[in-house]
Amino acid sequence: MPGDRDAERVLDFFGTVVRVRCTPADAVDLDFFFGPHRARDGARPRYRVELSAGEGGFLRSLLAKDDAPKSFRLCAEPGGDLIEERRFTRWSSVPSPLPPFRALRDTVAAAQATVLVRGGRCVAFFGAPHSGKTSLGLVLLARGWALASDQLLVVERATGAARPYLTPTGVRGRTLAAMREGALAGLEQRRSFCTVSGEVVLARPEGLGAVVPVGRRLGPVRLVAVRRTGTTAPPVLEPGGPVPRVWPAGAWSWLGGTLATDRARSLLTLPAEGGEEAGADLVEEYFGA
C-alpha cells in the first residue's frame, strides 16, 4: 500500500542520531542523499522521523515538485513523544525533517553556503541563488580542495566548530552543459527542475572530488560573499564583505566565534557570466592555498 513505512535508515547529523522510517523506495533515495551520514552500528537514536507520500515516494515527490500529498512526523526516542507533524503538497516554507533542524536549533547554527577545505583553511562561499557558489566550488574541487558542504555551513553552538554536511551537489546551466559528458558521466544522479535555471542534476560529491569526512570538526572559517556584477568586468576579491543570514535568528554570535581573525569576511565579485576560474585564482592567492 502506498505510504507504508516498512524500511528504515539510521542517520547521524552532527552527532545527533535519527531513525528514519519510510518506504523501500525512499530508503534507496536516503542512501543517495545522506549516504555519508549513515550512523555506525549500534548508535542510539535521539529522534525518529516517519516519512509518508504516494507511490513515487517522499523524496522523489519533492524532486518532481509535484502536488502529491506528503507528510512527516518527528518524534523523540525512545519514548516516541511527538515533536512535530506536517502535511503538505509543495515544500515552500515547511521546515526540513532531515536533518531535523527544528530539534537541533539549540545545538547548531547554519547559513546557506558552499564550504571547502584545503591546508587547514576552511572557506565558506555564500550569496544569492545563481551567484556562482557551486560552480566556483567545483573549480576549487578540481584543484584539490575538499568539499565539506554544497548547501550549508553548519556550526556547533557549543564548540564553534564547523561540521561537514555531505549532500548531493546540484549542477545546472553552463556548468551542467560542460560536465554532462565528462565528470558527471557514469555517476548516480537525480534530476529536478528550477524555474530560473532549468534542469538541475544532483550527483554525490564523492564522485566529483575529495570530501571532508562527516565526523571532522573544522575551523576557523573564512566567509566569502559571492556576487555577480552584471558586467564583463574581471573578478575582484576584497576584504570586508557582508555577513550571511544565519539560522536560527540571533545565532550570529556562535557563527562569529568560528571566524578567522585574518580576513574573516571578504567579497568576491564575478562578472555577469563565467569568471569562476579567475575567481578561484584570487581565492587561492588571497588565502595562501
Helices and strands as residue ranges (DSSP letters): E 7-13, E 16-22, H 24-34, G 35-37, E 47-52, H 58-64, E 70-76, E 82-88, H 101-104, E 108-112, E 114-118, E 121-126, H 133-142, E 146-149, E 152-156, E 162-163, E 169-172, H 173-179, E 189-194, E 198-203, G 205-207, E 210-211, E 221-228, E 236-239, H 252-256, E 265-270, H 276-286
